[in-house]
Amino acid sequence: MRPLNALFAVFAGIALTLSAPVFASAAATVEAVQSPAWRDRGGVTVPLAAGMELQSGDVLRTGPGARAYVMLAEGSRVKLGEAARFTLHTRSLQPEKSFRGALDVLAGAFRFTTGKLRKSRQHDVAIRVGTSTIGIRGTDLWGRTDKDGDLVALIEGRIEITRAGQVTELAKPMTYYDAPRAQAAAVKELDLETFVGLARQTEILPGDGAARVRGKWRVLAGSAASEEAAFELYDRIREAGFAARIRPHEVDGGWRYELLLGGFAGADEAAVAAARLKAATGLTPVVGR
């Protein structure tokens, strides 16, 4: 059994993580999460949470039906779709002023959009998508890698794609680079209907049940009458990819421990997240403020 002071330490640490301001030294920050999703760092896996700061080398993973938004320090945004695996690499000492690094998309779909303040900040980012490397000179692109190959769509701007020593430039918006496994790549036109379908794979829309830093609604995932039971429930929820925290409160004759998910903009968003949690864990969550 873990002692009570350990329980309070866990609770305090999570609270600080979710509420702390974003410091300039952070390479990137998680903006929104539609769980389940995880961060792997140094052999330790934790559920991805809105407001979480990211370091170079962190691996982000999303589960079925999940999404995640990551904001780079210089203002660019990366959107990850379901079943994605993504790694951030940078050695920038002041990434909010001069960001140099590489983004590895090891699986799944993503969208990269350059920040509005890009002209006043130095920006040097390469994106590796499966077997293809993208040199960024554009402002908006979408990509995916899976067992069938790589696909990179240019929405706005200009990019260079290197694959097997061959360089292809995309300078016309709404075109895409199609690179099937073990086959030659080709550049094709991207029609609006296809683009809308691709974009939905990485977008978080109202009603998707995503958590954000300033969301006021929460989900009561469950409660326990003992420290041991609280930690068992805590581990179960977090292993499923949901960023639970423990809130102890005093009751007649002892303590009660609530397991909470926070960060939802409204009751509808919280209800969707509660349903996803129930499907993943078998628990019966309750929505509240």
C-alpha positions, 0 to 999 in steps of 0.5 A: 500500500502506498502511504498517504503522503505519496498519494498527495505527492502524486496529486500535487505533481499532476496538478502542477503539470496541468496548471503550470504556465508554458515556459519559454524553454519548452520545445513544444506543448500539448494544446489539446488531446482527444484520448486515448494518447500517451507520451513515452520518455526515457522508458516511462509512459504517461497519458498525454494531457493538455498543457503538458510540456514536451522535450526533444526525443519525446514520443507521442502515441495516439490510440483508436479514434484519438487526436492530439494538437502539439504547439511548437514553441515558435508558434507552428502547430502539429495535428496528429490523427489516430494510431499515430506515432510522432517524435520531436527532435530539436537542440534549440536553446531558445525554441520560441525564438529560433526553432531548428529541428526535425519531426518524425512521423513514424505512423499515422496521419498529421497536419503541419501549419506554420505559425502566424509569426513565422516571419519574425522568427527563425524557422528550420524544420524538416519532417520525416514521413516514413521513407520521405523527408520534407523540407519546409518552405510552405505554411500548410501541409498534410501527410500520412505514412502506413503499410501501403506507403507515404502521402504528402499533400501541399495545402499552401506554400512550397515543400521539397520531398526527398525519397531514395535520393530523388528530390521532388518539389511541390509548389502548387497548392492542392497537389499531393505526393503519392509514394506507394511502398516499393514503387515510384512516386507521383505528383497528383491533383488534390480535389476538395472532397478528398482533401476534406476527408484527409483533413478530418483524420487530424481535426478535433471538432466540437463534440469530439470530447477533447480536453484543453488547458482552460476547460472547466468541465470534468469527468468523475471516472470513479472513487475509492475508499482506500489509498490502495484502491485509489492507486489501482484505479488511477493506474488502470485509467492512465494505462488506458491513455486517459490523464486522470488525477486523484483528489482526496477529500475528508469524509466522516471517519476517514478519506475518500479519493476521487479520480478525475479527468479535466479540461473539457469546454462543456458538458457535451465534450465531457460526456463524449470523453466519459463514453470513450473512457467507459468503452476503454475501462468498463467504468461508469464515469459521471460528468460535472463541474 
